[in-house]
Amino acid sequence: MLCGIRLQHVKTIYSIFLCLALALVANAQEELESVPADLLQQANEWLTENIDDSALDALGVDKDRVQRFFAELQKRFQGTYVYDLGTLRDTATQLQPLLESFDETQPYALWLKTHLDYFDVSERLRKEATSKSTNAAPLPNASPQLQRSVWVKVIEERPAPAATNKQLARLKQIFAEERVPSELVWIAEVESSFDARAKSPAGAAGMFQLMPATARNLDLSVGLFRDERLHPEKSARAAARYLRRLYDRFGDWRLALAAYNSGETRVANLLKKRKARTYDEISAYLPVETQMYVPKLEATLRKHEKLALRDLKMPKG
């Protein structure tokens, strides 16, 4: 019975992402032909790790084409050109309710719902940049300053999340106990809308969207029958410890948050390669998701705490 449930779960997830990929490929056929070999290899590894061959065989899917579809999806989210996300907006908006209609895929629906505004902001950034452009040349990537200003407008337009009423005080207490600014609990709003059930297609889970390896390094259990990333207080404590470590390493909250989202090794390597010291100097070389993530959190702090990142105070322990 468990095998049947797992196969159905896999089929459902796979079918949905395949539909998304099919919608993309009609407008991106030329791009798909030029997908780098390393991206195809990464996509193949994702398929191997997440989808059984038997499920693919049962669906009668051309594996080579599937690899290309997933490579395209991965390229959009892990690329560096923020305007590329906007073309996914309509498909993602249609996909989210479909994911929500299946119990097996509801965690992915929660994650996607939290990230729908990334696609909206991408389009708004394009419009702002286009309005200021005086020639037909390709638009340069959106500057960190422009991204911050657009995110402020987007976040100011929305009401406060109702889900925080019962959880916010306790989460702030945990962050303070771990000697991290309590206001940073709003990371959970940006990551999951404070919903511990959220799960990303990449494997991050919980209110603070911790990846399995990161969670294990922070002494959380990650397994089929016991995943402590789904426990709000345990994951909050782990996330706070991780943030403290990142801030101790980089000495700057923008860099620490970029590392939380994209990996500390990536951020450290970019700083070294670019001979840089600030987030703004490396922003254009970070994944699009990270370029969106940092200013979204800044705008969220500004709305709910009336604070900028530079105003955060480290609790004394």
Secondary structure, 3 states (H helix, E strand, C coil): CHHHHHHHHHHHHHHHHHHHHHHHHCCCHHHHHCCCHHHHHHHHHHHHHHCCHHHHHHHCCCHHHHHHHHHHHHHHHHCCCHHHHHHHHHHHHHHHHHHHCCCCCHHHHHHHHHHHHHHHHHHHHHHHHHHHCCCCCCCCCCCHHHHHHHHHHHHHCCCCCHHHCCCHHHHHHHHHHCCCCHHHHHHHHHHHCCCCCCECCCCCECCCCECHHHHHHCCCCCCCCCCHHHCHHHHHHHHHHHHHHHHHHHCCHHHHHHHHHHCHHHHHHHHHHCCCCCHHHHHHHCCHHHHHHHHHHHHHHHHHHCCCHHHCCCCCC
